[in-house]
Amino acid sequence: MRSILWSYLESWTDRDIAALLRTWRDQRPETGVFALVCEREREAVAALQRIAADLAMPLLGAIVPGLVAEAKFWREGVLLVACDAALPRRLLPMPHSANRTTDAAVEALVDFAATHADQSGGDTLLLLVDATLPDVTSLLDRLYLEIGDQVNYAGTCVGSETFRTVPCLFDNEVFVAEAVLVALLREHPGAALAHHYRGGETLWVATATTGSHVEAIDGKPAFEVYRQMMASEYGIDLDRENFYRYAVHFPFALNRAQGESLVRIPVKVEEDGSVYCSGEVPENALLEVVRAVTPGTLDTALAVGSEIGPETAGALVFYCAGRLMHLEDAAATVELAALAATLAPAPMVGALCLGEIGSGRQQYPAFHNATIVAVPWI
């Protein structure tokens, strides 16, 4: 197993990037470039495209809220990771109508997977998705309906932390919004992921939802019931004024039969009393309010790291920006360092993200919040 090539550039010039990529190409002529770029450094995309074209190197990448390198979080700079130039990949536009991705766009994604994935299974579909797409959960459902367990699923939502629609996915030629960048990782074990948020004993029913809007819970306005949940489970007197102080620490979660519940962080209370979440909530889903992890606990990092193990050449890590917001920089960095130590001596690099995608191994793909996802980079 050969080591991975990677470099974090806190500051950069065209000359720096060109020299680095030229060195990689000379060492491994078959090398392509996977690039993660902090949103405040988006001018680096044009430079990367020019340099990759000059060196005839395949390029794929995304704009992200922040980077993970050297067991730290960074809010500026560029992270470059070498990848196989022959890696099957496609940047697909995802137009939508009435908050639903078109059938033609989903079919293009299905066709890519069906064309490139081994029919016997064992590959992983890596998905980088614009976080402003309105139906990521439904998109995964529709994809799984066609592809099933032929692949493992892993990935993340990318773009601006403001959730504005901006160009956030790129290859050698284009830099676009409202798209999915998909790559096929051959003979790949899939991702490890966990959040370890824990809830109470009471479940409620989301009786009226539209996409990411929860309009009613148990037949009552969603915010009214959320306040009731917070008071009864955690003794917190929630109102519109302190909503933003508490919501990231006590998010909703969708109860499911297998695996951890699916966290949905409430991000806005509407005038009509509905609650907007950072991910779709199906109608009639069983909801609870969960308590975020306690700062200083390392169970999540140790669980993810031990599942990957140090036998990998390296790991690509996606760390939820909402989890960082809850833990704050100091405790989140401790958690990140624990994950890095578990994976050592293999390097760990990656990004802050706006929603996480994972299936584990041969399981149903799901859209997560508050989760750490680690993808072996082999």
Residue pairs with C-beta under 8 A, 6 or more apart in sequence:
1 311
1 313
1 378
2 313
3 313
3 314
3 347
4 81
4 82
4 313
4 314
4 347
4 377
5 24
5 27
5 28
5 31
5 81
5 82
6 69
6 79
6 80
6 81
6 82
6 314
6 347
6 349
7 20
7 79
7 80
8 67
8 69
8 70
8 74
8 77
8 78
8 79
8 80
8 349
9 16
9 17
9 20
9 77
9 78
9 79
9 80
10 74
10 76
10 77
11 76
11 77
12 41
12 44
12 47
12 77
12 78
14 47
14 50
14 51
17 44
17 47
17 48
17 51
17 78
17 80
18 51
18 54
18 55
20 80
21 33
21 51
21 52
21 55
21 57
21 80
22 55
24 31
24 33
24 82
25 31
25 55
25 57
28 82
30 84
30 85
30 86
31 57
31 82
31 83
31 84
31 85
32 57
32 58
32 59
32 60
32 82
32 83
32 84
32 85
32 87
33 48
33 52
33 57
33 58
33 59
33 60
33 61
33 80
33 81
33 82
33 83
34 60
34 61
34 80
34 81
34 82
34 83
35 44
35 45
35 48
35 59
35 60
35 61
35 62
35 78
35 79
35 80
35 81
35 170
36 61
36 62
36 64
36 67
36 78
36 79
36 81
36 350
36 351
37 44
37 45
37 48
37 61
37 62
37 63
37 64
37 78
37 79
38 63
38 64
38 65
38 66
38 67
38 74
38 75
38 76
38 77
38 78
39 63
39 64
39 65
39 159
39 160
39 161
39 166
39 168
40 75
40 76
41 76
41 77
41 78
42 63
42 166
42 167
44 78
45 61
45 63
45 167
45 170
45 175
46 175
48 59
48 61
48 78
48 170
49 59
49 170
49 172
49 173
49 175
52 58
52 59
52 172
53 172
57 85
58 83
58 85
58 87
58 89
58 171
58 172
59 170
59 171
59 172
60 83
60 87
60 89
60 91
60 170
60 171
60 181
60 183
61 169
61 170
61 171
61 181
62 128
62 158
62 159
62 168
62 169
62 170
62 181
62 351
63 158
63 159
63 160
63 166
63 167
63 168
63 169
64 158
64 159
64 351
64 352
64 353
65 75
65 160
65 161
65 321
65 351
65 352
65 353
65 354
66 73
66 74
66 75
66 321
66 324
66 351
66 352
67 73
67 74
67 75
67 77
67 78
67 79
67 349
67 350
67 351
67 352
68 74
68 79
68 317
68 319
68 336
68 348
68 349
68 350
68 351
68 352
69 79
69 349
71 333
71 336
71 337
71 339
71 340
71 341
71 348
72 333
72 336
73 319
73 324
73 329
73 332
73 333
73 336
73 352
79 349
79 350
79 351
81 316
81 349
81 377
83 183
87 183
87 184
87 185
88 112
88 116
88 183
88 184
89 171
89 181
89 182
89 183
89 184
90 108
90 112
90 181
90 182
90 183
91 169
91 170
91 171
91 174
91 176
91 179
91 180
91 181
92 105
92 108
92 109
92 112
92 179
92 180
92 181
92 182
93 105
93 176
93 178
93 179
94 101
94 102
94 105
94 129
94 130
94 133
94 139
94 178
94 179
94 180
95 101
95 102
95 105
95 178
96 102
96 105
96 133
96 134
96 135
96 178
99 134
99 135
99 210
99 211
100 134
100 135
100 138
101 133
101 135
101 138
101 139
101 142
106 139
106 142
106 143
109 139
109 143
109 180
109 182
110 143
110 146
110 147
112 182
112 184
113 125
113 143
113 147
113 150
113 151
113 182
113 184
114 146
114 147
114 150
116 123
116 184
117 123
117 125
117 147
117 150
117 151
117 184
118 150
118 186
118 187
119 150
121 149
121 150
121 151
121 362
122 187
122 188
123 150
123 151
123 152
123 184
123 185
123 186
123 187
123 188
124 151
124 152
124 153
124 154
124 184
124 185
124 188
124 189
124 190
124 191
124 375
125 147
125 151
125 152
125 153
125 154
125 155
125 182
125 183
125 184
125 185
126 154
126 155
126 182
126 183
126 184
126 185
126 375
127 153
127 154
127 155
127 156
127 180
127 181
127 182
127 357
128 155
128 156
128 158
128 169
128 180
128 181
128 182
129 136
129 139
129 155
129 156
129 157
129 158
129 180
129 355
129 357
130 157
130 158
130 159
130 165
130 168
130 169
130 177
130 178
130 179
130 180
131 157
131 158
131 159
131 160
131 163
131 168
131 354
131 355
132 159
132 163
132 164
132 165
132 177
132 178
133 139
133 157
133 178
133 180
134 211
134 212
135 211
135 280
136 157
136 279
136 280
136 355
136 357
136 367
137 279
137 280
137 282
137 366
137 367
138 280
139 180
140 153
140 357
140 365
140 366
140 367
143 153
143 365
144 153
144 364
144 365
149 362
149 363
151 184
152 188
152 189
152 190
152 191
152 359
152 360
152 361
152 362
153 190
153 357
153 358
153 359
153 365
154 190
154 191
154 357
154 358
154 359
154 373
154 375
155 318
155 356
155 357
155 358
155 373
156 318
156 351
156 353
156 354
156 355
156 356
156 357
156 373
157 353
157 354
157 355
157 356
157 357
158 168
158 169
158 351
158 353
158 354
159 165
159 166
159 168
159 177
159 354
160 166
160 168
161 321
161 352
161 354
163 354
165 177
165 178
166 177
167 175
167 176
167 177
168 176
168 177
169 175
169 176
169 177
169 179
169 180
169 181
170 176
171 181
185 375
185 378
188 376
188 378
189 361
189 376
190 358
190 359
190 360
190 361
190 362
191 358
191 359
191 360
191 373
191 374
191 375
191 376
192 303
192 304
192 305
192 307
192 308
192 360
192 373
192 374
193 304
193 356
193 358
193 360
193 368
193 371
193 372
193 373
193 374
194 260
194 300
194 303
194 304
194 371
194 372
195 260
195 263
195 293
195 300
195 320
195 323
195 368
195 369
195 370
195 371
195 372
196 260
196 293
196 297
196 299
196 300
196 303
197 251
197 253
197 260
197 261
197 263
197 290
197 291
197 292
197 293
197 370
198 290
198 291
199 233
199 253
199 261
199 288
199 289
199 290
199 291
200 233
200 234
200 288
200 289
202 229
202 232
202 233
202 288
203 255
203 286
203 287
203 288
204 217
204 218
204 225
204 229
204 286
204 287
204 288
205 217
205 218
205 284
205 285
205 286
205 287
206 214
206 216
206 217
206 222
206 281
206 282
206 283
206 284
206 285
206 286
206 287
207 216
207 217
207 218
207 219
207 283
207 284
208 214
208 215
208 216
208 283
209 215
209 280
209 281
209 282
209 283
209 285
211 280
212 276
212 277
212 278
212 279
212 280
212 281
213 270
213 274
213 275
213 276
213 277
213 281
214 222
214 252
214 274
214 275
214 276
214 277
214 281
214 287
215 221
215 222
215 272
215 274
216 222
216 274
217 225
217 226
217 287
218 225
221 272
221 273
221 274
222 273
222 274
222 275
223 240
223 269
223 273
223 274
223 275
224 273
226 238
226 252
226 266
226 275
226 289
227 238
227 239
229 288
229 289
230 236
230 237
230 238
230 246
230 250
230 289
231 237
231 238
233 289
234 250
234 289
234 291
236 246
236 250
238 246
240 269
243 266
243 269
247 265
247 266
247 267
248 265
248 292
248 322
248 325
248 326
249 291
249 292
249 326
250 289
250 290
250 291
250 292
251 263
251 264
251 265
251 266
251 277
251 289
251 290
251 292
251 322
251 369
251 370
252 263
252 264
252 265
252 266
252 275
252 277
252 281
252 287
252 288
252 289
252 290
253 261
253 262
253 263
253 264
253 287
253 288
253 289
253 290
254 261
254 262
254 264
254 281
254 282
254 285
254 286
254 287
255 261
255 285
255 286
255 287
255 288
256 262
256 366
258 363
258 364
259 360
259 363
259 366
261 288
261 290
262 279
262 366
262 367
262 368
262 369
263 290
263 368
263 369
263 370
263 371
264 277
264 278
264 279
264 281
264 369
265 277
265 278
265 279
265 322
265 369
265 370
266 275
266 276
266 277
266 278
267 276
267 277
267 278
268 275
268 276
269 275
269 276
270 276
278 322
278 354
278 355
278 369
279 355
279 367
279 368
279 369
280 367
281 287
292 323
292 326
292 327
292 370
293 299
293 300
293 323
293 326
293 327
295 327
295 328
295 330
295 331
296 331
296 334
298 334
298 335
298 338
300 335
300 372
301 335
301 336
301 338
301 339
301 342
301 372
302 338
302 339
302 342
304 339
304 342
304 372
304 373
304 374
305 338
305 339
305 341
305 342
305 343
305 374
306 342
307 374
308 315
308 342
308 343
308 374
308 376
309 343
310 342
310 343
310 344
310 345
310 346
311 346
312 343
312 346
312 376
312 377
312 378
313 346
313 376
313 377
313 378
314 346
314 347
314 348
314 349
314 376
314 377
315 343
315 346
315 347
315 348
315 349
315 350
315 374
315 375
315 376
315 377
316 349
316 350
316 374
316 375
316 376
316 377
317 339
317 348
317 349
317 350
317 351
317 372
317 373
317 374
317 375
318 350
318 351
318 352
318 353
318 356
318 372
318 373
318 374
318 375
319 332
319 336
319 350
319 351
319 352
319 353
319 372
320 352
320 353
320 354
320 355
320 356
320 368
320 369
320 370
320 371
320 372
321 352
321 353
321 354
322 369
322 370
323 332
323 370
323 371
323 372
324 332
324 352
326 370
327 335
335 372
339 348
339 372
339 374
340 348
343 374
348 374
353 373
355 367
355 368
355 369
356 367
356 368
356 369
356 371
356 372
356 373
357 365
357 366
357 367
357 368
357 373
358 365
358 366
358 368
358 371
358 373
359 365
359 366
